Amino acid sequence: MIPHLVRPRSVEELVSTLAGADDPMVVAGGTMLMPRLAQRTCSPATLVALDRLPAAAEIAVGADGAAVVGPLATYSTLLRDPAASPLLARIARGITGGPQIRNQGTVVGAACFANPASDMPAGLVAVGATMHVAGPDGVRDVPAAEFVVGPFRTALGPRDALLSVTVPQARPGGYCKIKRSESSWPLATAAALRRPDGSVRVAVGGALERPVALEIPAGRPVDGVVARELLEAAREREGVAWWADELADDRYRRRIAPVAVLRSVSSLEERA
């Protein structure tokens, strides 16, 4: 069955469409959804495209210099737009798949797909992004740290859509991605950002079922032991399990995740 395509022109029309459509599914860049439709591993009755919403493909400057990333803003948009977060742009530069994926894949789409091995969800946690969700009860804000709730699961309801993402103004950050080959999904990622008080927030992805953030106090030296202790404490506090798939088991990811943390912090120091 071919899904019925709907392209709302406003947030109000989007909410109304999602409320009344038969089995709706929202599509942004479509880099993950379109292959699944072709393979018939998912079969929504209605596809709701966001491309006609105002400024859907743009990054706007919001309050206090924050960047507001539209639902169709691609990784390439992050790379060329001066309003984009330097850390998210750095992550986008290394996205697996080359120019084809960078020109089509979107920040919003990556967040909603919630693949544990994806680069972007941990980056959004590191920068303290806010996700703006439209649903039956209007628009609500969800912190990035609470948006992904598990492997391929988010805080979105069945008739919700992620409208945009607000990223606070931030300085350049450090990033590390460990993977088996250039074209492979990451086995572990770590995005680091220094706060004004000198402390460092590191969000770890890839190695866990969802991203977790650990805090490094200002002035505290970090070695492999400290990185492992802080990561385990953050993981246990959040109740998040290690991730395993065909690329690596949970034991291997547990060993390499502290390495990603160390390298992201070292990268941050080099940029400073």
N, C-alpha and C positions, 0 to 999 in steps of 0.2 A: 504494500500500500504506500502510495506517495503522500507524504505529509502535506497538509494545507499550510501555505506560507502566509504569515501576517507580518506587516511592517509598520508598527505604530509610529506616529509622528510627535507624540508628547508623552510625558510621564502618566498623565491621566488616562490616555488611550491605552498605554501599556498595561496599567493596573486593571483597567476594565477588560482588556483582552485576556489577560491571564486568569481573571476571575470567571470569565464565561467560556473560555475555550475548552474543547475536548482534549484531554491528555496533552497539555502544552509542554514544550521544551524550548528554552531560550538558547539562541545561538549568537555568539560574538564572532571571533575570528574563524571558528569552525575547524581548526587544524586537527583536533581530536574527534570532534563529532562527525564530520563528513565521512571519514573512513569507517566509522561505526555504522553509519546509515547505509553506506555502500555494502558493507559486510552483513547487514541486517542483524547486528547484535543489539541494536535498539531500534524501536519503531514507534516514535511519537505520532499522534494523530495531527498535531499542530506544531509547526515551527514558528517561533516568535523571534524575528530578527530585530536588532537594535540599531541598524545602520541609519535609520531616518530620524532618530532622536536628535535634538539640537546639540551641536558640538560633540557628537558621539565619538569622533576620531581625534579629538583634540586634547591637549593638556593645557588647562587654564590656570591662571594665577589667582588663588583664593585669598582668604583672610590671612594676615601675618606672613604673606609670601609663600603660603603652602601651595603645593601643586595638586590640582584636581584632575585626575586621570579619567578620561571618558571611557565608555565600555568598548569602543572600537579603536582605542589608541594602541598601536602595535609596539613591538620591541624596537622597531626602526624609529618610531616616533620618539621613544625614550632617548635614543641615541642622538637625534638631531635637534630636539627641542631644548632650549636653554632653561626652560622652567622645570625640567624633569629633575628628579632626585639623582645626584651623582652616583650614589650607591646602586640604585636600581638600574641606571644606565650602564654601570660597570657589569652588573649581572647580565643585562640584556645582550651585551657585546659577546658574551661567551655562550649564548644559548645554542644548544645542539640543533643542527639542521641547516645552518648557513643562512644566506640571504632569503631563501624562500620562506623559511619559518619566521625569520625576524620581520619580514614584510607582511605576514598574515597573522601570526600569533599575537594575542593580546594579553595585557596584564590581567584584565578582568576574567578572560577565559581561563587562564592558568590558575587563578585563584579559585574559580568555581569547579574546575575539574579535580582539583585537590589530589593530584597524583603525589604520593609521598616522595617520589624521586625528582619532582619538579624543582627548578631553581627559584622561581619567583615567590612562592608562599613564605618561605623563611625570610626572604628579603623584605617583604611587607611587614613581617613581625619585627624585624630589626629596626626599621625606620619608624615604627609606631604608627602605621597607617590606620585610617578609619574607613570602613566599608559602608557605603550608603545603599541600603536595600529597600526596594519598593515592593509592597505586598498588599494584601487585602485591607490591612489596617493603616495604610499610608507608608511613609518613608521612615525608616529607623536606622540608627547608626550601630555598627558592630565593630569593636576593636579587632584588628587583624589577628591578634593572639587568640581570639575566641571564634574566628570565622571558620577555620578548618577544624572539624571535630573528630576526624578519623580518616582512614584511607578512602579517598574518593567520596568523602562526605563533608558537607558544610552546614552552616547554620541556616541555609536557605530552606524555606518551606517549598512545597510542590507548586505553589503559585506565586513565588517570589522571584525577583530579578535583581542582580547586582547592577546598580545604576552607574556608580563611579567610585573612585578611591581617592581619598585625600591623604597626601603625604606631607607631613610637616617639613618646613624648610630645614635642610640638614647639610652638614659638611660631607666631604668625600669619606667613604668608609672602606673597610678592608673586606676582601672576599676570597674564599677558597672553595674549589670544587674538586673532588676526587672521583675519577671515573676510570673505567677499564680501557676505553679507547675514545678517539675524538668524536665518534658518532654515537657513543653510548649514553644512556641515562646516568646521572650522577649516583654514586654510592653513598656519598656524604657531602653536605655543603655547610658552610658557616659564613654568616654575614655579620660583620662587626662595625659598630658605630660608637664613637666617643661622645659622651655627654659633656655639657658645659662645666660640670663639676669635676671632670677628669675620670669618672667611672666609665666603664665600657659595657655595652650590651651586645651580646653575641646570640644570634638566632641560628639554631642548628636544624637542618633539614636533610632529606635524603636517607639518613640512617634511622629515622624514627617514623612512626605511623602518622605523626603530624609534627609541625615545627614546635620547638620549645626554646625559650630564651633563658640564658644564664647571665648573671650580673657579676662583673669583676670590679671590686672597689678601686677607687683611685689610688694609685701607687702600689698596688699589690702585684708582685712579680708572678708571672704565669709560666709554669713548665708543664711537662706532660702529666705529672701527678696531680697538680692543681686543676688542670683542664679536665681531667677525668673525674675528679671529685665534684667540681662545680656542675659538670654535665649530668652526672648521676643524681645529684641532689635536685637539679631542675627537673629531670625526667621523672623521678619518684614523686616530687611535689605535684606535678601535673598528671601523674598516673598514665604516662604514655609508654607504650611498648616499643621495642626495637623492631625495625621493619625487615622483612625478608621477602625476596622474590627470586626469579630465575637468574638474576645477575650476582647475587650474594646472599648468604644467610645472615641471620641476626648477629651471630658471634663475630663474624668478620666486620660488619658495620660497627659493632660496639668497639672493636679495636681501633678502627681508623677515624671514628668521629672526633676523639680528642686531638688527633693530628690536624684535622680540618680547623678546629678551634684555634690551635696554636698558630697555624699558618695565616688565618684571617686576622688575628691580632698582630702578628708580625707585619703583615701587609699594611695594616692600619698605621703602625709605627713608622714604616718606611715612607708612607705618604705624608705623615706629619713632619 
